[in-house]
Amino acid sequence: MSTESPSTGIEETFISHLVELRSRVVKATALVLVVFLCMMPWASTIFDLLALPMMAALPPGSKMIAIGVITPFLIPIKVTMLLAFMVSLPWVLFQAWGFVAPGLYAHEKKLIAPLVISSSLLFLTGVAFCYFFVFRTVFPFINNFAPKSVSVAPDIDSYVDFVLTMFLAFGLTFEVPIVVIVLVRMGIVSVEKLKQIRPYAVVGAFVIAAVVTPPDIMSQLMLAVPLCLLYEVGLLVAPIFAKATQAPAETDEASDKA
């Protein structure tokens, strides 16, 4: 006859989950570090690629500056580490999925997997949109306003902070359809209600754009307009996604009501 108490079994299960989580985190971190070390010899080149939109907007012969003593070393390392994480993101998400998947029902797996994949792709799309389109439009627009008596030479530390803030802003902006889909799928709000508050969503988009972007109309429009369009995309996709990921009980209940 077993003398093991229920609390002991729960404790062992909890510990096994912690061990599994640690294993997944170690595997994800290991690949990020490996990719980072492989990219290290090209850290300066990676930073030069990040600086291309600004360099193209500066007058010929101009360069960016580094105020700190070790800034020319630390900033390329920082940029390379972030790029390594982005390159390793599919593996990181795979490890996260491997940890949570065993505890999910079949219909929940149908919900989580598409959200993880689509949210990653949307975030990277937002970053790419910011780099290839927004920066190449906004930087010349801003620098053309510089007085002739001023020599424009941005500090690389400030430039990287600005770029990362913009990447984060546009990456999160492109997650709006996912937010709408999740809200509708969880029953927090209906599609009809979201359509009713559309005017407030448009105003909110421009307010957010005014807060997180530079104080120029170009960059604000380039954030607010995609935000509004992606909100509409979420409204279109949410009902389809909610229907495709219904639990069997929900499907039967819907059939009975019909």
C-alpha positions as CSV (number, residue, x, y, z in Angstrom):
1,M,0.0,0.0,0.0
2,S,1.4,3.4,-1.0
3,T,2.0,5.9,1.7
4,E,2.7,8.8,-0.7
5,S,0.6,11.8,0.1
6,P,-1.2,13.9,-2.6
7,S,0.9,16.9,-1.6
8,T,4.1,14.9,-2.3
9,G,2.8,14.0,-5.8
10,I,1.9,17.6,-6.5
11,E,5.4,18.7,-5.3
12,E,7.1,16.2,-7.6
13,T,5.0,17.3,-10.5
14,F,5.9,20.9,-9.9
15,I,9.6,20.1,-9.6
16,S,9.4,18.1,-12.9
17,H,7.8,21.1,-14.6
18,L,10.6,23.4,-13.3
19,V,13.2,21.0,-14.6
20,E,11.5,20.9,-18.0
21,L,11.3,24.7,-18.0
22,R,15.0,25.0,-17.2
23,S,15.9,22.6,-19.9
24,R,13.8,24.5,-22.5
25,V,15.3,27.9,-21.4
26,V,18.9,26.5,-21.6
27,K,18.3,25.1,-25.1
28,A,16.8,28.4,-26.3
29,T,19.6,30.4,-24.7
30,A,22.3,28.1,-26.1
31,L,21.3,28.7,-29.7
32,V,21.1,32.5,-29.2
33,L,24.6,32.4,-27.8
34,V,25.9,30.2,-30.6
35,V,24.4,32.5,-33.3
36,F,25.7,35.5,-31.5
37,L,29.3,34.1,-31.3
38,C,29.1,33.2,-35.0
39,M,28.0,36.8,-35.9
40,M,30.6,38.4,-33.6
41,P,33.3,38.8,-36.3
42,W,30.8,40.8,-38.4
43,A,29.5,43.0,-35.6
44,S,30.8,46.2,-37.2
45,T,29.3,45.3,-40.5
46,I,25.9,44.5,-38.9
47,F,25.9,47.9,-37.2
48,D,26.8,49.5,-40.6
49,L,23.7,47.9,-42.1
50,L,21.6,49.2,-39.3
51,A,23.0,52.7,-39.8
52,L,22.4,52.7,-43.6
53,P,19.1,54.6,-43.5
54,M,20.6,57.4,-41.4
55,M,23.9,57.5,-43.5
56,A,21.9,57.8,-46.7
57,A,20.1,60.8,-45.2
58,L,23.3,62.6,-44.1
59,P,25.2,64.9,-46.4
60,P,28.0,63.3,-48.4
61,G,31.1,62.7,-46.3
62,S,29.3,62.9,-42.9
63,K,29.6,60.2,-40.3
64,M,28.0,59.3,-37.0
65,I,29.9,59.9,-33.8
66,A,30.6,57.9,-30.6
67,I,30.9,60.0,-27.4
68,G,31.6,57.2,-24.9
69,V,35.1,55.7,-24.7
70,I,33.9,52.1,-25.2
71,T,30.7,52.9,-27.1
72,P,32.3,51.9,-30.5
73,F,32.7,48.4,-29.1
74,L,29.6,48.0,-27.0
75,I,27.0,49.3,-29.4
76,P,27.8,46.9,-32.3
77,I,27.8,44.0,-29.7
78,K,24.4,45.1,-28.5
79,V,23.0,45.2,-32.0
80,T,24.5,41.8,-32.8
81,M,23.0,40.2,-29.7
82,L,19.6,41.5,-30.6
83,L,19.9,40.3,-34.2
84,A,21.0,36.9,-32.9
85,F,17.9,36.7,-30.8
86,M,15.7,37.6,-33.8
87,V,17.4,35.0,-35.9
88,S,16.9,32.4,-33.2
89,L,13.3,33.4,-32.5
90,P,11.7,30.4,-34.3
91,W,13.8,28.0,-32.1
92,V,12.9,30.0,-29.0
93,L,9.2,29.9,-29.8
94,F,9.5,26.1,-30.6
95,Q,11.0,25.6,-27.1
96,A,8.1,27.6,-25.5
97,W,5.6,25.6,-27.5
98,G,7.2,22.3,-26.5
99,F,6.8,23.3,-22.8
100,V,3.1,24.3,-22.9
101,A,1.8,21.9,-25.6
102,P,1.5,18.8,-23.4
103,G,-0.9,20.6,-21.1
104,L,-3.3,21.8,-23.8
105,Y,-6.4,20.3,-25.3
106,A,-6.6,19.6,-29.0
107,H,-8.7,22.7,-29.7
108,E,-6.3,24.8,-27.6
109,K,-3.4,23.7,-29.6
110,K,-5.3,24.8,-32.7
111,L,-5.5,28.2,-31.0
112,I,-2.0,28.6,-29.7
113,A,0.1,27.4,-32.7
114,P,-1.3,29.8,-35.3
115,L,-1.1,32.7,-32.8
116,V,2.6,32.0,-32.0
117,I,3.6,31.7,-35.6
118,S,1.5,34.7,-36.9
119,S,2.5,37.0,-34.1
120,S,6.2,36.3,-34.7
121,L,5.8,36.9,-38.4
122,L,3.8,40.1,-37.8
123,F,6.4,41.5,-35.4
124,L,9.2,40.9,-37.9
125,T,7.1,42.4,-40.6
126,G,6.6,45.5,-38.5
127,V,10.4,45.8,-37.9
128,A,11.1,45.3,-41.6
129,F,8.5,47.9,-42.6
130,C,10.1,50.4,-40.1
131,Y,13.6,49.8,-41.5
132,F,13.0,49.7,-45.2
133,F,10.2,52.2,-45.5
134,V,9.8,54.4,-42.5
135,F,13.5,55.2,-41.8
136,R,14.2,55.9,-45.4
137,T,11.4,58.4,-45.5
138,V,11.6,60.0,-42.1
139,F,15.4,60.5,-41.7
140,P,15.7,62.6,-44.9
141,F,12.6,64.5,-44.0
142,I,14.0,65.4,-40.5
143,N,17.5,66.1,-41.7
144,N,16.3,68.5,-44.4
145,F,15.0,70.8,-41.6
146,A,18.5,71.1,-40.0
147,P,19.9,74.7,-40.3
148,K,22.8,75.2,-42.6
149,S,24.9,76.3,-39.7
150,V,24.4,72.9,-38.0
151,S,26.5,69.8,-38.8
152,V,24.3,66.7,-38.4
153,A,26.3,63.9,-36.7
154,P,24.1,61.6,-34.6
155,D,25.6,59.8,-31.7
156,I,25.5,56.0,-32.3
157,D,24.3,55.3,-28.8
158,S,21.3,57.6,-29.2
159,Y,20.7,56.4,-32.7
160,V,20.5,52.7,-31.6
161,D,18.2,53.6,-28.7
162,F,15.9,55.5,-31.1
163,V,16.0,52.7,-33.7
164,L,15.2,50.0,-31.1
165,T,12.3,52.1,-29.8
166,M,10.9,52.5,-33.3
167,F,11.4,48.8,-34.0
168,L,9.5,47.9,-30.9
169,A,6.7,50.4,-31.6
170,F,6.1,49.2,-35.2
171,G,6.6,45.5,-34.2
172,L,3.9,45.8,-31.5
173,T,1.7,47.9,-33.9
174,F,1.6,45.0,-36.3
175,E,0.4,42.7,-33.5
176,V,-3.0,44.5,-33.4
177,P,-4.8,41.8,-35.4
178,I,-3.6,39.2,-32.9
179,V,-5.0,41.4,-30.0
180,V,-8.3,41.7,-31.7
181,I,-8.5,38.0,-32.5
182,V,-7.7,37.0,-28.9
183,L,-10.2,39.4,-27.4
184,V,-12.9,38.0,-29.7
185,R,-12.0,34.4,-29.2
186,M,-11.9,34.7,-25.4
187,G,-15.4,36.3,-25.5
188,I,-14.1,39.5,-23.8
189,V,-15.6,41.7,-26.6
190,S,-17.6,41.0,-29.7
191,V,-16.8,41.9,-33.3
192,E,-19.9,44.1,-33.4
193,K,-18.7,46.1,-30.4
194,L,-15.3,46.5,-31.9
195,K,-16.9,47.9,-35.0
196,Q,-19.0,50.3,-33.0
197,I,-15.9,51.7,-31.3
198,R,-14.0,52.0,-34.6
199,P,-13.9,55.9,-34.4
200,Y,-12.3,55.7,-30.9
201,A,-9.8,53.2,-32.2
202,V,-8.8,55.6,-35.0
203,V,-8.3,58.4,-32.5
204,G,-6.4,56.1,-30.2
205,A,-4.1,55.1,-33.1
206,F,-3.1,58.7,-33.8
207,V,-2.6,59.4,-30.1
208,I,-0.3,56.4,-29.8
209,A,1.6,57.4,-32.9
210,A,2.0,61.0,-31.5
211,V,3.5,59.6,-28.2
212,V,5.9,56.9,-29.5
213,T,7.2,58.5,-32.7
214,P,9.3,61.7,-33.3
215,P,7.3,64.9,-33.4
216,D,6.9,65.0,-37.2
217,I,3.8,64.3,-39.2
218,M,5.4,61.8,-41.5
219,S,6.4,59.2,-38.9
220,Q,3.1,59.7,-37.0
221,L,1.1,58.9,-40.1
222,M,3.3,55.9,-41.0
223,L,2.5,54.4,-37.6
224,A,-1.2,55.5,-37.3
225,V,-2.3,54.4,-40.7
226,P,-1.0,50.8,-40.5
227,L,-2.5,50.7,-37.0
228,C,-5.9,51.5,-38.3
229,L,-5.6,49.1,-41.3
230,L,-4.4,46.3,-39.1
231,Y,-7.4,46.9,-36.7
232,E,-9.7,46.3,-39.7
233,V,-7.7,43.1,-40.6
234,G,-8.3,41.8,-37.1
235,L,-12.0,42.5,-37.4
236,L,-12.1,40.5,-40.6
237,V,-10.1,37.5,-39.4
238,A,-11.4,37.2,-35.8
239,P,-14.7,35.5,-36.6
240,I,-13.0,33.0,-38.9
241,F,-10.4,32.2,-36.4
242,A,-12.9,31.9,-33.5
243,K,-15.0,29.4,-35.5
244,A,-12.0,27.4,-36.6
245,T,-10.7,27.0,-33.0
246,Q,-14.0,26.1,-31.2
247,A,-13.9,23.3,-28.7
248,P,-16.1,20.3,-29.5
249,A,-18.5,21.4,-26.7
250,E,-18.8,24.8,-28.2
251,T,-19.4,23.4,-31.6
252,D,-22.2,21.1,-30.4
253,E,-23.8,24.0,-28.5
254,A,-23.7,26.2,-31.5
255,S,-25.3,23.4,-33.6
256,D,-28.1,22.9,-31.0
257,K,-28.9,26.6,-31.0
258,A,-29.0,26.6,-34.8
